[in-house]
Amino acid sequence: MLVDAAGRIAAVGADEAVPRPEGARAVDYPDALLLPGLINAHTHLELHGLRGQVEEADFFSWIQHMRRARETAGADDYLEGARAGLRECWSFGVTTVADTGTSGATVEAFAELGGRGVYYQEALGPDRRGTARAFAEVIKSVDRLLEQAPAGVAIGVSPHAPYTVGPELLAQAVGYALERGLPLAMHLAESSAEVEFVTAGRGAFADNWRERGIPLPRPARSPLAYAEVAGVLGPDLLAIHAVQADPEDVALLAETDTAVAACPRSNRRHGHGGLPLAELLGAGVRVGLGTDSAASVPDLDLLAEARAARELAGLSAEEAVRLATLGGARALGMEAEVGSLEAGKWADFCVLPLEASGTRDAGEVAGLVLEHREDCLATWVAGQRAHPEPGPGT
């Protein structure tokens, strides 16, 4: 592979077919495989420091613990977590990160370390009495982040979830993002507790709203149907989780060209079940894989998510690897830039050990990729080595 001065792939193929311009720096990885950089379609890097600290089995209790933990965390904690999380992503071969947060620390880490992807600024606030203040904070944060974001980092908006964002704030946040042409992300159809809240106004989330004197939203057939009525669904939205999607919801996602970020290990850890991945793919829904945060999963290993997705949907090894690469790029609307090793795309790739032992077909190679359970030999982002971190003078 030949990488140009801008960090894009100039040529890729057999060694004899790729030019070696005079003066070009050569880097060789014998007995190894060049794989397109993995795409992590959903993370919360600022929460990296909470790994192993929030252990409640009940989802509502876990959410409340997370809220309390956020209240005691400071800007330095978030930034340290974002740095550590980004470096861990790179160690697992991830080159594009779709991150969701409240602090904006991930954008600072991207700028400082050279990360690329998209950051969704969360909108939070169920009480209509606080809508004006919450919406003003979203605008203020997005304006600041748009100025700070380095090249290769997009800024979006994420109304967190139906049970944490009131209908008024949801409408304003979505309208603002669409007006400004910013991508959207929202946690949708993640848990049975969310379904109970949206469809019947019952359960722990509904009780919490009532205790705080907050009127419940008008019931809907499902969380995804609620999002459709609110004008959220569409090609600009990344629906995070979609575990509780029924056949009607799957059709709705396909009709609206709404993408999905599947997080099978996080869903399993919280007891949500498995999303209808085979049905989503069969309907033509754009699906990528995400790890969710280190507060939910033991690591940010995207190939572990690919293995879980393969088991969940009965995928071939090639299909599972494609979900972690080009599938994620398509879900984020970035397939023209990343997700495969093609001339013109960014030189985002990872290097995995692969002993030379004769010809292998694509299925066999994909199976070996899925078996990889250690740090990558190297990860390159836009033609620059991100992992291992280059030392002085390299």
N, C-alpha and C positions, 0 to 999 in steps of 0.2 A: 504494500500500500504506500502510495506517495501522498504526502500531506503538504499543502501549499502554505505560504507564509501567513495566510489569514486563518489557518487552522481548519480548513476544509479538505476533504478527500479529492485529490487531483486525479488519481488513478488507483484501481484496485484489481487484482487478478493474479495470474501465475507470475512467478518471478521474472521470467524472460519477457513478459508483456508489459511490465511496469517500468517506466523510465527511472534512471538513477542520475539526476542532474549533477553535474560537477559541483562540488562544494556542499552538496546536501548531506546533512548529518544522518548516519545510518544507525538504526537500533534493531538488533536481532534478538528473537526469542526462539531458540531451537526447541523442538519437541513441545510445541505449544499451539494453542488455537486462538485466533483473533475472533472475538465475538462482538457483535454490535453492543454498545453500551446499554445496560439495562435501564428501564424506565420505572421508577417508583412513583405510582400514580396517586399515592396518598400517604402522607406522613404528618407528624407534629414534632418537628425537630426541637423546638424550644422546650419540650417536655422530656427531653432525653435524660435529664437528671432524676426523673421519677421512676426509673427502672426498678422494679421489684418492691416499690414502696406503697402501691395501692392494690391491695389483694382481695378486696371484697368480691364474693361470687355474684351477689345480686347486682344487676346493672344499675338500678337507681341509686343504691348505696355507693357503688363505685363512682358514679357521676358526682355525687355529693362530696365524696372524699377528694376527687379531682378538683372540684370547685374550691374547697378549703385549701388545698395545696397550692393552687394558683394564687390565692389571696396572700400567701406568705412568701411567694417567690419574688425576687427582685430582678431588675434589668440585667444584672451581671449573671444571675443564675440562668436566665433565658439565653443569653448570648453564649455562655459556656456550653449549655446544652446543645444549641444549634451548631456550634463548631464541632463538638464531639459527634453529633448525629450525622453531619455532613461527611466527616472523615470516615465514619463507619459505613455509610452508604458507598463511598468510593472503594473501601476495602472489599466490599461484596460485588463490585463491578457495576454499580449504579452510576450513571453519568447525568441523568436528568431526574430532578426531584420536583414533585408537585406537593407543596407543603402548605399547611393551614395553621394559622396561629393568631394570637392577639397582640403580641408585643412588637412584631416586625423584626425580631432579632435574627431570623433566618436570612432576611435580605442583607443585613449587615455582615453575616457570616459568608453569604454568597460573594459579596463584594470583596471581602477581606481575603478569602481563600481561593476564589475563582470558580465558584459553583454556578450551575446553570439550571433553569427550570422555570417554575411558576410559583408565586407565593400568593395565597388567598387570605386577605385580611378578614377576620371573622367579625360578624355583626351578632351581638348578643343583647337580649333584653325582652322578656315576655310582657312586661307591664307597659301598657299604652301611655301611662303617665311619664315614663322615661324615654319615650320614643324619640323626641326631639333631641335630647342630649345624646342618646346612643347613636342616632344617625349622624349627628354632627361629628362625633368621634370617628365614625367610619370615614367620612369625607376627609377629615383632617389627617387621619393616618394614611389613607390612600394617596393623597396629595404629597405627603412627605415621602412615602415609599417610591412613588413614581420618580421623584427627584433623585433618590438615593440608589435606585436599582441599576446595577451594571448592565452592560450589553449581555444579551442572552438570558435575561431574567424578566419575565412578565409579571405584572401585578393584577390580581383579581379580587373578587369579593366573595365571601362565604357566609351567608346567613346560616348559623350553625346547624339547627335542627328544628322541626316543628314544635318541640317541647321547650325550647330555649329562646325562641324568637316569636314575638307576637305578630299577628297578621299585619298590623300597621307598619312595624319596622321591616317586616319581610317585603311588603309591597314597595316601600321606599328604597330599600337596599337593591332589590332586583331592578327597579326602574332606573336607578342611578347607574348600575353596572351596564345595563343595556344601552342607555343613552351615551355613555362614554366608551362603549365598545370593549368593556373589560370582561374577561372570562368569569364564570360563576362556578361555585362548588357548594354542595349542601349534603349533610348527612341525612339520608332518607331511607325509610323502611329497614332500619337496622335491627330493631328488637320487637318482640311481641308487646313489650310495655309501650313502645311508641305507637303501635297499631291500636292498642286499647285506648290510648289517649286521643288519637285522631278520630277513630271511628265511633267511640262510645262515650268519650269524656269520663273514663274511669281509670283506676289504677293510681300508682304512686305519683306519676307526673301530674295527673289531673288533681289529685289531692293537694299536691304542693302549690299549684296555682290557686286553688280555692282558699287555702290557708293564708295566702298572701293577698287575697282579695282581687285576684286577676280574673276577668271573664274568660271562659274557655272559648277557643275558636269554634266556628260552626263545624259540625261533624262532616266527615267525608268518607267515601267508600274505602279508601286506603291512603297511606301517607303519600304515595305517588300521585293519586288522584287529587289529593289536597294541593300538592305542588303544581299540578296542571291548572287547577282553578286559580291559583295565585299567580299564574303566568311565569313560573320558574322553569318548567321543562322546555327543552329546545337544544339546538346544536351547540350553544354556548355553555351549557350546564354539564358539570361532572357530578353525577349522582353517586354519592359515596355509600357503599355497602349494598343496598337493594336486596338484602337477604329475604325480606318478607314479600317480595314481588310475586303476585299470582299471575296466571296466564293473561288476564286482562291488563295487568300492569306491564308485563313483558311486551305485549302488543303496543301499549301506549308509549313505552320507551322507544320502540322501533319506529313508530309513526312520527314521533317528534324529533328523531335523531338525537336523543339524549344519550350521552356516554355514561359508562358505569366504571367506578373504581372498586374492584373486588378485593376484599381483604380476608381471605379464608381463615388464616390462623387467628386473627383477632376475633372473628365471629365465633370460632370454636372456643377460644379462651373465655368469652363472655357468655357462652351457652345460647347464642342466637340461632344456631343451626347453620346450614349451608345455603348460599344463594343459588337460584336456579341457573347455574352457569351454562349448562348445555342448551337450555331453552333460550337464553339470551343470545348466545352465539348463533344458534340456529335461526333466530329471528333477524340476524344481521345487526344486532346492537354492538356498538363500539365498546370493547371492554379492555381495560388495563388492570394490572395488579398493583396493589399497595400493601405496605407492611403495617400501616397504622403506626401508633407511637410506641416507644420503648416502655411506656407504662402499661401496654396491653400485650406485647409480644417480647420474647427473650432477646431478639436481635433484629436487625434490619436487613436480613438475608432475603433478597427477592427471589432467589432460586428456591428457597424453602417454600415461598408462596406458590411458585410454579409447580412444585411437587404436590402441594396441597390441592391446587386447582386441577391438576391432572387426575388425582384420585377422586375429587369431587364430581368431575364431569366426564370421566372416562376418556380423557384426551390422549392423543398420541404424544410422544416425547416432543416431536416437532411442533405440534400445536401448543404445547405448554411453554416451550421456549419462545415461540412467536408472541404469546400473550405478554411475556416479560420484556419484549423488545418492541417490535413493530405494533403490537396490539396497544401497548401503553402510549406510543407515539400517536396513534390514530385517536385514542380516547382523549388526548390532550390537544388534538388538532395540529400536531407537530410533525406529521409523517413526511412532509416535504424537507424537513431539516435533520431529523434523527430517526433512529429505530432500525436502520439497516446500513450495511457498508456499501455505499454507492457513491460514485463520483458526483461532486456537488454538495453532498451532505456534510455536516460537521464531522470532523475526525474524532468521534466519541466511540471508544471501544475499550474492552477489557481483554486481558490475556489470561487464559487458563492452561494449566499443564495438560498435555496430551501426548503421550509417548508415541513415537513413530513405529507402527507395526502393521504396515500394509494399508491397502485401500479400504476406506470405510464409506458406507452410504450415509445419507443425511440423517436417517432415522437413528442409526447407531451413534453418530456423533452427538445428536441431540440427547440421546440417553446418557452418554458420558457427561455432557454438560450438566444435566439434572443431578447426576451423582456427586457433583463437586460440592464439598461442604467446608471448604477452608477459604482463607483470604485469597483473592486473585493474585497472580504474579505481578500484574500491573493494571492500572486503570488510567486511561488518557481522556481528557476532556478538551475538546476544541484544539487538538494537536499538542496539548501540554500534559505532561505526566502529573496526575493528582495523587496517585498511590503507587508505590510508596512515595512519601513526600520527598521531592528532590532536595538534596543537601546543598550546602554552599558551593556555588560555582558550577552546578550541574544544570 
